Amino acid sequence: MNARYIVFSIIVCCLAGTALASDGFTGSWQAEIGISPQQPDPFHSFQSTLDVGLSLSFVTVSSISDFLFDGWLWQGFDLQADLSIVHFDGQMLFEPQSGSFLYAQGHLSLDLGLITLSLYGAAVGATQTDAANYGWVFGIAGDILPGMISFESNTFIGADLSGITFNASTTQTDSTLVSKTFETDPTIDLPPLSFSGQEFKFHALAFSCAEVESITTFSKTGFESQEIDLTFLNLFGLPFQMSLDFIYSLQTKSYVFTPSLETDFGCLSVYTNLLRTGSTIDGVEIYGIAFRFTIAGATLTSISNLNTTDYVITTPDFGFLVEPEATAIAEGHIYYPQEYWEVVSLDVDIPPYGCGFSFSVDTFFSTGTGLLFDWAQSIMGVTLALGTSVEASSTITVDTAGFNEWTLAVRVSW
C-alpha cells in the first residue's frame, strides 16, 4: 500500500503548488429541485453539483462536490496536466459522511506520434468487508496505417480497464449522481501484484465498406475469449449497414452470435437479435426501432421498444436506445419504466443559438394504460440561456394521475 500513499502525496503537493501559484478560477454550479404536488411531501427531489477549479498554464485542478436530499453525497478531486507529448489525468473520490477514502486513479500517457504509451494506476480504500487494494495497467497503442489499421495492447497488473462503479445509499434513487463510474478497476486481483491478464485490440477499415474489430483476452491461466465485430458499410450501394458480433470462449466451448442492423437512411436504426434453438437459427427478432430527424433547428426522435418483457429504453444520459434489461442493470444504466414501449421526443432551439431558449416535449406510451394511443406521460420543458454563463430551465410532468412533478434547474459557469 506504500505506492498508494506515495501517489496521494504527489497529488496533494501538486494541489498545494497550483493553489499558491495560480490566479485563474474556473468552474460551474448546477442545482435542480423537483416538486411533486400529489405527494405528502411536495419536495420530490433535489440534486446539486459544485465544480471549482484552478488553472496554471498546463495544470488544472478541480474540486467536485455532489449533494442530494440526504446531504453531501460525494467529494471528488481532478488533476489534469498537459506537457506537449506528456499527458496526465487523475481523479480521487471520498465519502464525505464518514470521511473515508474510496478511490483514486491516474492515467499517464506519452504521445510519440504513431505510438502512444500509457500507464494506468488505481487504488481503492478499505471497507468493512474488503481490504485496500491497488493495481496497474501498461498500454501501448498506435496506427499501422493511419486511418485504416490500428492496434492497442494492455497488460493488467492487478487492475484492468473494465470500469468500477461506486453506489451511494440514498433515499433518492433516480438521480444520476447516485453512482460514480471510473475506468480503471484495481479489484480484479489481490496483492502482491502480479500478472493478471492481457488484452489485444485490432481495428481495420477495408475498402471503405467494412470495419473489423478484434479483441483477444488472456487471463493469468491462459486464453479467455475472442471477440470479433464485423460491420458492413453501405450495403448494396445504400446507406445501410449490418453488424455481426462473434464471441468465442474456448474454455467453456461456447459462443454467442448476435447480429444487428442499422441504417442512416432517414436516421433510422433497427435493433435486432437472432432467435436460436441450440445451434439452429430459427429467425431474426426486431426488438426496437429508433428514428431521428432534424430540420430547421428542431429534432424529432422516436424510440420504439417492441419487446417490453426483455428490453428497456434508456434515458438520454445513457444513449436513448433500446437494450436488454439485464444489460442496463449490469452496466448501471438508468432506463424508463419497462412497460413504456414508445418514446416520442421533440426538441426545438429558438435562435439566436446559445443565447436564446429551447423547448422540448417527451411523450411516453405504455402497454397498460387503456387511454388513447396508450398515452402514459408527457414531460414539457423550456430552457433559457443567457450567453454561455447562465442557464435556467423548467419542466412539467403530467401522467395518468394528473399534474405529477414540476422541476426547476439552474446552471452557472465561469
N, C-alpha and C positions, 0 to 999 in steps of 0.2 A: 504494500500500500504506500510505500515511500514515494513511488512515482506520482501517485495522485496528489500528495501534498506538495510535491515539487511543482507540478503543473498549476495547482491552486495558487501557490506563492508567486509564480511568474505572472499569472493573470492579475493578482492583486497589485503587484508592483506596476504593471502596465496601466492599471486603472488609476493608481495614485499619480503616476507620471503624467498621464494625459490630463487629469483634473487640474494639476498645477500649471501646465503649460498651455492649455487650450482655453480660448475665449469664444469658441463657436458652439452655440447651443442649437440642437435640432430636436424635433420630437412631435408627438401628437397626443391628443386626448380624445377619447370617444366614450360616450355613455348612451345607454338605451334603457328606457323604462316601459314596461308593459302593464296596462291597466285593464282588468277584466271585470266589467260591471256586474256580471252574473254570479261572481264568486263571493263567498262571505268576506274574504279579504280582497279588496279590489286591486291591490298592487300585486299583479300576477308574476312579474319577472323584472329583474334588474341585472345589468352587467356593465362593466366599465373597464377600460384599459388605458393606462398611462404609460407612455413611452417617451423617455427623456434621454437625449444623447449629447455627447461632447465629441467634437471633431478637431483633430490636429493633423493637418497635412494628409498623411497616408493612414492615419489611425482613427478609428471611430469606436467609441464605447457607449453602450446603451443600457438603461435600466428599464425593464418592462414589468409592470405591476398589474395584475388582474384582480377584479373584485366582482363578487356576486352578492346575493341577499345574505349569504352566510358569512360575509366579510371578506377579508384579504385571502384570496384563493391561491395565487402563485406569485413568486418573485423570481424573475429571471434577469441574467446579465448577458449581453452580447459584446464580443470584441472582434473587430474586423481590421485587417491591415493589408495594404496593397503596396508592394515594393517592386514595381515593374514585373519581373518574371516570378517573384515570390508572393504568394497569397496565403493569408491565414484567416480562418473564420472559426470562432469559438463561442459556446453557449454554456451557461450554468443555470441550474434550476434549484430553488429552495421551496420548502413548505413553510409558509410564514407562521401558522398557528403553533407549530412545535419548534420552529427554528431549525429543522433538520435539513441537512444537505441531501438532495435527491439524485442529481445527475450533473455531469459535466462532459462536454465533448469538444474536440478541436480537430480542425482539418487544415493541414499544411500542404500546399501544392507548389511545385516548381514547373513552370511552363517553359519548355525548351523548343517551342515551335511545333514540329510534328509529333513530339513526345511530351507527355505530362506525367511527372512523378508525384504521387500523393502519399500522405501519411495521415491516417485517422487514429485518434485516441479517444477513449471514453472511460468513464468510471461512474458507478452507482454507489450511493450511500448504504449503510447498513440499515436493516429493518428488524422488526421483531422476529421474523422467521428466516431471514437470509442475511449472510454476512456481506460486507462491502466487496465489490468486485471491479475489475478493470480489464481492458484489452486493447489490442491494436489491429489495424488493417493497413497493409502495404499494397499500394496500387500503382499500376503503370498503364497508360492509355495513349493511343496515338492513331495516326492515319497512315495506312499503307498506300492508298491512292486517295488524296484529298477529295472529299465529296462523294466517294464511291465505296471505298473499303476502309473500315476502321476496326479497332480491337480494344479490349480492356481486360486486364488481368488483376485480380485481387487475391492477396494472401491473408488468411484470417489467423490471427494470433490471439485467441481468447475473445474475439469480437467479430461481428460481420456487419453488413450494411442492409440487413433486413428490416431495420427500424425497431424502435422501442417506444411504448406508449405508457404514460402515467395518467391515471384517472383519479379525480378527486371525489370524495363522498360528500355530496351536497343535496339539498332539497330541490334544487333547480336542475333537473337532469337534461333539459332540452337545449341548453346553451352550448355553443361551440367552444367555450372556454373551459368546460369541464375536463377535457383531455388535452394533453400535450404529447406530441409525437416528434421524435428525433431520429436521425438517420442511422447512427452507429449504436449497435446493441452489444454491450460488453458482458451479457449474461449467458452466452451460449456455452461457456466452459468455466471451469473452476481453476483457481490458482493451484500450483505455479503455472505460469504462462508456457504454452507450448503450441505447436502447430494444430489448428482447429479445422482447417479446410481450405479449399482453393476454388475460385470461380473464374472461368474464362468466358468472355463475351466476344462475339464476332458479328459485324453488321456489314452488309454489302447491298449495293444497288446495281442490278443487272439490266443493261439495255434500256434503262428508264421505264421498264414495265414490270419489274418485280423487285421486291425487297426481301432479304433473308436475314434473320437474326437468330443466332445460335448461342445458347447458354449451357455451358458444361460445368457441373458442380461436383466437387470431391469433398468427402468428409475425412476425418483422420483415419478412418478404417478403409478408405478406398472410394471407388466410383459411387456416386449417389444418384445423379439424374442427368438427363439430356433433354433440353427443350429447344424445339425448332419452330420459329414463327415465319411462315411464308405468306407474303401478301402480293397478289397480282393487281397491278395498277392499270386503269383504263382498258379493261377487257373489251374486246370486240370494237375498239375504237371509240367507246362511250365512256363518260365519266363514272365508271363502275369499278369497284374493287372487291376482291374476295380474300379473306384471311383464313389461313389454316394453322392451327396450333397443335403441335405434337409434343407430348411429354412422356418420356420413357424413364422407367426406374427398373434397372435390370436386377437389382437385389430382390425385389418383390415380383418381378416379371409381370408388371402391369403397365398399361399405357392409357392415355386419355387423348381422344381425337375430337376437337371442338372447332367446327367451322363457324365463321361469322361473315356476314355480307354487309357492305356499306357502299353507298353511292353519294357523290357530291352533286348529282343532278337534282336541282331544286332543293339542295341542302337536306337531303333525305338520308336517314340512317336506319338500317334494318338489323335488329338483333336476332340471331338465330342460334340453334343448337341441334346437334344430331340426336335422334332417338335411336337407341340401340338395345338389343336383347342379346346379352353376351357379346360375342364378336360380330353379330349380324346388325347391319344398319337398316332400320325399319323406315326411316323418313327424316325429314327436317322440320323442326319446330320453330316457328316465328313467334317469339315471346315479347317482342317490343318493337315499336316504330317511333322514330323521332323526326320531326320536321322543323326546320328553322328557315325563316325568310326575312330579309332586311331590305327596306326601301324607304328613302327619304327620312332617315333618322328614326324609323320605327322598326322594331324587331318582333316578329310573331314566332312563338315556339309552341310546338305541340308534342307532348311525350305520352305515348300510349303503352300501358302495361297489359299485355294480352293474357297473362297468366299470373293472377294475383295470389295464387296458392304458394308459388315458389319464388316469385320475383317481387322487387320493390322499385320505386322511383326515388332516387337520391335527391337531396336538396342541391341548389346551385353551388354551394360551397364544396360539394363532393361530386361535381361533374354533371349534375342534372341529367342522369341517364338511368336506363333500366338494367339492373343487375340482380343476380341471385341473392336472396335474403341472407343465406349463410355467408356469402362473400362480404356483404355490407356489415354484418355483425363481426366477422373475423377481423376486418380492416378498420373498424371503428367509424364507419360512415353513418351519418345521420340521414334518415330517409323518412318520407311521408308515411302516414298510416297505410298498412299493406292493402287495405280494401280500396284505396284510390287507384283506379285503373286509367285515369286520364288527367293530365295537367295541361291547361292552355294558358300561356303567358304572353302578355303584350307589354313591351317597353317602348316608351316614346320620349325622345330627347327634344326639348324645345330650345332653339338657338337663342343667344349665342352659346355654343357648346362650352362647357366648363365654367360658365358664369350665368347660366340660366336655370331652368328647372326641368325635371323629368317626371314622368308619370308612369306607373306600372299597375297592372292588374293581373293577378294569378287566380284562375278558376279551377277548382278540383271537382272531379266526378267520382262517385263511389259506386260500389256494386250493390248496396243495400238500402239506399235512401227512399226509393219509391217516388221521388219527386221528378219533375220534368227534366229529361235528359240525364237523370241520375245525379243532378247537381248536389254537391255536398258542402262546398265552402268557397268563398271568394275573399281575396286579400287585395285591397286597393291602397296604393301608396303614392306619395308625392315627395320629391326631394328638391330642395333649393340650395344651389351652390353660389356662394359669394366669393368669386375668384377661386383660387386653389387652396385657400387657408381655412375657410369656414364652410361647413355643410350641415344642413338640418333636414330631417326627414320625419314623416309621419305616416303610419299605416293603420288601416281599419280592417278588422276581420269580421266577416259575417258568415255564420254557418246555419245549419238547420234549426238551431235553437234560438237564432236571432243575433243581436249585436254581441260578439264574443270577446273581442280584445281591441284595445287602442294602444299603439306603440309610438313613443316619441324618442327620437335619437338625434344626437348632435356629434359632430366631429370637428375638431380644431387642430390644425397642424402649423408648425413653424420651422 
